[in-house]
Amino acid sequence: MSSNLKIKGARIFDGMEWHDDAVLVIEAGRVASVAAENADWTGETVDARGHILVPGFIDLQVNGGGGALFNEQPTLEGIRKICETHARFGTTALLPTLITDTREATTAAIKAGVEAKAAAIPGFLGLHLEGPHLSVVKKGAHDPSLIRPMEEPDLDELLSCMRALGCLVVTIAPENTTIEQVKRLANAGIIISLGHTDAGFETACGYAAAGARVVTHLFNAMSGLGHREPGVVGAALATGTLFAGIIADGFHVEPAAIGIAIRSKQGPGQIFLVTDAMSTIGTDMTRFQLNGRGIVREGGRLTLYDGTLAGADIDMLSSVRFVHEKLGLPLEEALRMASAYPADAVGISEQKGRIVPGADADFIILTPELALKSSWIGGRRVFETTVHM
C-alpha cells in the first residue's frame, strides 16, 4: 500500500466538522487535503463509498491487549502486541500504561518504550506511568506494598527518558509528590496527571497551577465532589487548564454521572475517553495475573477476587458507542472525546486527532452502524475486516 493515495466516497469527519462529497488526499503519510474530487489525480485510490471516515482514536491509558499485559510483559514485543490489538478496535495511537510496580519493572518499561519509539512501532505514542507515587488510601487495584514517595532517582529517571519517548504521562498523587517535583517534570514537557489521591480541592488546584495537566480516570480512585469539599473531582471540573480521562464502560462511572461531568466541565480542558483496557481485549481470556494477584473477567467487568475493579474490559470503539448511544451525545462529540480531546490533552493536536493538512494520516473507516472496516496509521492500512469495501 502506497503512502500516497486518495480515499474517496466516504463521509469525512475531520475532528471539527463533516465533509460530504470530498476526498482525503494523503502524501508521504500525512494529510495533504480534504477537498473536492480532483480529476487529475493519477495515484492509488481507495473507494470507501457508503462509509464514514474519522480521525483514528487516541487512548492515553492502555494496560494491555491481545493477551499481553504491560506490567507482566514490559518489552518491545509486549508493546507491539498491545498496539496491534487495539488497532483492530480503531485506536491508532496509544500510551501503554504501567501501573504501580517495582523500580525494576518501571526501568524495564521505560527501556521498552524507548525501543518502541526508535523502532517506530505503528500506534505507539509514548508511555503512561500510573504510579507508584500514589495514595494508599485511594489505591484501587494497585498493590499498596509498592506505593512509595517520589525520590530524586525517580525524578532523574523520568527526566532522562522524556526526549527519547516523545510523550510521557505520569500519574501522581500529592500525598507522595511535592509541588517542586511537579514543576520540574512539567517544565521538562512531561504530562502530569492527578490520580489515585484523596487530596482536597485546594491541594488539587495548587498542583494544577504547578503544572499538572490531566486527571486520571475521573471519579475513580479520587476524592469525590462534596458540597463543602469539592475534592479532586470538583477541581477537575472547575479548573479550565485540566483535562480529564473517563472510563465509559457503565461499571466504573454511572452514565448519569458521566453526562453531568461533561455538561459541568470548565474549558478549555475537556473530558476525553480512556479505556484502561487490560490484556483481555481481543481475547477470550477469563483470568489473568497482575503483580501476582488474580483478576477475574465476568459480565464485562474485571475485578480482583475481593471485587475491586481492576482495569476495564472495553475497547475505544465500544466506548464511543457507549457515550453516543447510552448518553445521547452527538456522534461528532463522541468522536472528539476519542481523538481530538486526548490529542489536545497531551499537546499533539497538530499531528494527531484531526484530519487536517499536515497532520499524520491516522484515521479509521466505519460503517454507518459504527462497525470498524479498517484502521490506518500514517496513511498505511494496519487493519481491515474480512468483509472488503
Phi, psi and omega in degrees: 000124179290151175274357173250111182200175180233133174253122182237161171092338183276154167279125190253129170252117186271005183105344179233318182211165180271148175233121174255149179056039178236165177235150175259122178252129182242131178226126179054038175080006180235159178288124176267318181193156166237102191210183178294160179306136178250109183293342183274355182297132181240000181276192181291141182231137174245127180266113180248032184305135178085004182242177180245132178247123186223163177301144175298149182285150178238121183243115184268008180208093183228109181280334183181184180170152177066023182093349180263131174245125188300322178298326181269340181223067181278067186225169176302316181292326175298316178297317180300315181296317180297314181294317179298318182295313184287340173297335178288350180237022172092359180272116183255356174208134183209163174249104170305135190242125176258119176276173184318125182208189180287165175302319182295321179293320178297316179297318178296319180296317179296317178301315179296321179296318177297319178295319180295321177296316180295327181276357180053049177300123181303127179095346181281122182256330184158206182234154169237117176258104183264082186110179014267009188268066187242189177257129177297326180300325181245045186290334186059232181269004180285144181288115184297334181290346182257353179283135184202165177291154173284131179243172185302319177298324176297314180299315181297320181295318179295316181294326184285337184261352186303310185297320182290329181279324182089311179224124180222120174253133178233119176273126181228162172243139177304334180298334185232017173219160180253162175302318181295322177297317179298317179300315181296317180293314181296320179295337178274358179096003177282135180276114180266128180241135177272129180191164182048058185216146176255020182298154177276175183303310183296320178296314179299318178296323178296321178290327175296318178296331180280348177134352174300138190240339189224159171239131185276129182032079182314137182083323185274133177057048177202161178295135187275177181276106177251162185283342175248336176230100185291346175065190179292324177300314178298319179296320179298320183281326186270343185262113185294336181281347181269134166263162180216127172280153178216142179265116184252073179241359180084355179248316182288325181219131175302132182309322179298323180291325176298313180298318179298316181297316181299317181289335184268345190295125174280130180269177013281345177299143185238165170271130181234163182275138166231154178266328189056032188293145177255188186293347184290338184300130180079013181225175173251022179302145175241345179212150173202175184248142174222119183052037178079006180247142182282140175236136184249138176255119181203129175061031179086001181245152172241126183220152164293169182297339179273004178095355179294130176301137184227082185075188185229156181248059183215148176257171186289323179297320177295326177294318177298314178299321183299309183287335177283313187272319183276324181264345180077020176292143173304146183305318182297325178287321176299320178293320178298322181296340180255359184219289185296315185292315175296327175297317177298321185299325181251011171073034180240025187292342177281341181253326189220163176092348179216152178257085183226155181307131179096342180283157173301141182276066176257114182206167176229157177243126184242155169282166175301338178272006179068038168263143183282131174259316179199155176241139182233134177233122181060034178078007178243135181285122181251347175206140174214140178291167182288340176273112186279154180281000000 
